[in-house]
C-alpha cells in the first residue's frame, strides 16, 4: 500500500524556497505542500491559492497540521525556528548552514532525539553531477593515490548587495553561504581532517562580512583546498583533483540550480543532465579523456527524507554531519584570526 504524502510547510518565500524546495514538494508524490509562511501574502496566494498562508512563522508552527517544516529563513533565526518546530512535534529540514554556532546545533540535536523527530540539513550539493563524478573517479581508482583535491565556488560580485546574506552580522558572508557546500562535500569524501589552515577575509569595499576564503584541510596523505571569492569574472574552475595516475579538471557549476530558476521541474530522468560542452577532462601522462558527468539528482535528498520520516531510515544528511561543518567554520575563523594552522579535535 502506498504511503500517504508527507504534509509539508515551508517557512520563507524567497529564492531558496522557490528554487530549491517548492519545485520538489509540488512534483514528488511523497510530499504535499500544505502551508507557507511569508510576509509576501499576495505572491503566495497568487502562486499557491490552495495552500494555507501564514503571515508569521510562529503562526504556522503553532497552527499548521504540517508534519515536516522546511526552514528557509535567514541564518540567524535557524536555531529559534527549528527549536520551535521541534517543540511543536514537527520534523525539520533546515537550509544550510545548520546554525551559526556549535552550542545551538548541539541543543537542536538533543531536542530532536528527545522528541523522536527527524532533523536534517539541506546539503543538496552532495547530489551535484560533477561531485558525483569526482566521487566515482576516486572510488574506481581512476586518479590513483590522491594527493591534491581543490574545490572552488567562485563568483563575480565585486559590489556589495543590500541583502541579508551579505549584511547579517550573525551568519552572514560567504563562509556561511558557500563554505557549507564545499566543506560538506569534502567531509563526505574524506571525513574529518587532522588540521585546518584558513584565510577568511573581507576584500570588497563597504563589505562587513567575509567575502573571500581559502581553507586548507590537512589529511595524512593529501591536501584539500576549498576556495571561494567574489572576483572571478572568467570561466570558473570547479574541481581540480590530482593523484598518482592523473588529474581531473572540471569548470562550471552543476546545472540543476539554473534549470530550477528557469522553471524546469524535476520530473524527467534527464532534467539535470549536463551538456557535452560542460564535461570535465581526465588527464594522464599520455592521454586526455572527456568524462561524461554523472547525472545530478537533488530529488534524491527528498526521497531519502521521506523514507527517514515514514520508514525510520537514516536521513539524507544527519544533523550530526551538519554540525561538523559548523565546527570547521568556527575553526577556520579562528585559524584566520590567529594566522595559524589549528588541529581538528572533534
Residue, then its C-alpha position, 0 to 999 in steps of 0.5 A: x500500500x502506498x504511503x500517504x504524502x508527507x504534509x509539508x510547510x515551508x517557512x520563507x518565500x524567497x529564492x531558496x524556497x522557490x528554487x530549491x524546495x517548492x519545485x520538489x514538494x509540488x512534483x514528488x508524490x511523497x510530499x504535499x505542500x500544505x502551508x507557507x509562511x511569508x510576509x509576501x501574502x499576495x505572491x503566495x496566494x497568487x502562486x499557491x491559492x490552495x495552500x494555507x498562508x501564514x503571515x508569521x512563522x510562529x503562526x504556522x508552527x503553532x497552527x499548521x497540521x504540517x508534519x515536516x517544516x522546511x526552514x528557509x529563513x535567514x541564518x540567524x533565526x535557524x536555531x529559534x525556528x527549528x527549536x520551535x518546530x521541534x517543540x511543536x512535534x514537527x520534523x525539520x529540514x533546515x537550509x544550510x548552514x545548520x546554525x551559526x554556532x556549535x552550542x545551538x546545533x548541539x541543543x537542536x540535536x538533543x531536542x530532536x532525539x528527545x522528541x523522536x523527530x527527524x532533523x536534517x540539513x539541506x546539503x543538496x550539493x552532495x547530489x551535484x553531477x560533477x561531485x558525483x563524478x569526482x566521487x566515482x573517479x576516486x572510488x574506481x581508482x581512476x586518479x590513483x593515490x590522491x594527493x591534491x583535491x581543490x574545490x572552488x565556488x567562485x563568483x563575480x560580485x565585486x559590489x556589495x548587495x543590500x541583502x541579508x546574506x551579505x549584511x547579517x552580522x550573525x551568519x552572514x558572508x560567504x563562509x556561511x553561504x558557500x563554505x557549507x557546500x564545499x566543506x560538506x562535500x569534502x567531509x563526505x569524501x574524506x571525513x574529518x581532517x587532522x588540521x585546518x589552515x584558513x584565510x577568511x577575509x573581507x576584500x570588497x569595499x563597504x563589505x562587513x562580512x567575509x567575502x573571500x576564503x581559502x581553507x586548507x584541510x590537512x589529511x595524512x596523505x593529501x591536501x584539500x583546498x576549498x576556495x571561494x571569492x567574489x572576483x572571478x569574472x572568467x570561466x570558473x574552475x570547479x574541481x581540480x583533483x590530482x593523484x598518482x595516475x592523473x588529474x581531473x579538471x572540471x569548470x562550471x557549476x552543476x546545472x540543476x540550480x539554473x534549470x530550477x530558476x528557469x522553471x524546469x521541474x524535476x520530473x524527467x530522468x534527464x532534467x539535470x543532465x549536463x551538456x557535452x560542452x560542460x564535461x570535465x577532462x581526465x588527464x594522464x601522462x599520455x592521454x586526455x579523456x572527456x568524462x561524461x558527468x554523472x547525472x545530478x539528482x537533488x530529488x534524491x535528498x527528498x526521497x531519502x527524507x521521506x523514507x527517514x520520516x515514514x520508514x525510520x531510515x537514516x536521513x539524507x544528511x544527519x544533523x550530526x554531519x551538519x554540525x561538523x561543518x559548523x565546527x570547521x567554520x568556527x575553526x577556520x575563523x579562528x585559524x584566520x584570526x590567529x594566522x595559524x594552522x589549528x588541529x581538528x579535535x572533534 
